[in-house]
Amino acid sequence: MMDERYVRIDGTQLSEALQLCTYVVEKRNTYPILAMVKLDYHDAVLTLTATDLDIDLSVVCAPIGCGTADWTICLPAHPLASIARLAGSNGVVIRPNPSDATKVQVSLDQGDLFQEVSYDIDGLASDSFPDIRGKRGELIEIFGNGRMAELLRRVSWAMSTEETRYYLNGVAWQVGGPLGRRLAATDGHRLALCSYDPIDTAGQQLTRILPIKLVGLLERLPMPNLNVFDVLSDAPGRAGLNAIEIDAGKVTIRAKLVEGTYPDIDRVIPKPSNHVARFELPADRLAGAVDRALVLAESTKGGKMISFSRDEATGLIAVANMTLDYGASKVVTPFAWPEGGVTFGANGRYLRDVLKSCAGKLQIKQIDAAAPITILDEDGTMVRLLMPMRV
């Protein structure tokens, strides 16, 4: 009996796997192989692998039908993802050409709609696909029920995208020592800190900076249970790579970490004893006031600073904006200006980002008009800082 090379897989499962792969694969690549996803069928299991040389992603899929022979091939990631989306919940059959290791036929089980739907795709041999795997190190932590993605979302909005300070282009994951376990992100104008496990832990404090692209991938990843390992890559030419491995069951990610020293953020976080004023108001009400104050500024390139001051007529918190082109706006809230508070300004865009991450009642704590503003909400794990602007 001749070994038959094919695999039939549920279109929804394949599409979900390829969504993760296409997030890793760059659309524009100098090397054609980096635009590919490697399909490896072995022992009735189909594994999809994608890489950009900094992130290596592997997704294991369970076929609903398959042949008896093992095979592997590299196919263009984005076209294959488009085909999988068209399949919907129907089956997708992938059948390598027995006489040409670089060609494959992909067909859709849509007999209720069409007589035949098939695609003859040109790929590449898998022997040129890069391998950046490394030796698995010690287990750092286990997360469950998507908790890591949830924690990352609490701070990732504060990451920097400026290449001049590359060490801020990601989320700092700090474990060990008196600080417990926490995630932090900052761009120098705002800072988000999530102390999800504040218990003092034994051992030296270590910081790993997860790059922006890895953070985005983890936020998209379905993670019913997730193990995180340290990895030191020993791939040829990449010895000593500072990397991490993340095992999420059927998904495995190996990623290079951001090199560099993360700033000592504890030096800029104001001590509670130094606060002289505390503003209290609901997050959604402040967000609404900021949106209304910025209406005139939406059509201008500059002038998006928000000022906070005491309304002289009522003694309430007033939120205002001044533009050079269209004039000024002012929103008087129904909340009292605190004793000891001083007028201060804030970048409207940054403030909006902070408020989007907040819920419930806010406490905005102030030292003076030039010191970082501490913003707390009902989530006791979170501390947010915003640098003020001169009014």
Secondary structure, 3 states (H helix, E strand, C coil): CCCCCCEEEEHHHHHHHHHHHHHHCCCCCCCHHHHEEEEEEECCEEEEEEECCCEEEEEEECCCEECCCCEEEEEEHHHHHHHHHHHCCCEEEEEECCCCCCEEEEEECCCCCCCCCEEEEECECHHHCCCCCCEEEEEEEEEECCHHHHHHHHHHHHCCCCHHHHHHCEEEEEEEECCCEEEEEECCCEEEEEEEECCCEEEEEEEEEEEHHHHHHHHHCCCCEEEEEEEEECCCCCCCEEEEEEEECCEEEEEECCCCCCCCHHHCCCCHHHCCEEEEEEHHHHHHHHHHHCCHHHHCCCCCEEEEEECCCCCEEEEEEEECCCEEEEEEEEEECCCCCCCEEEEHHHHHHHHHCCCCEEEEEECCCCCCEEEECCCCCEEEEECCECC
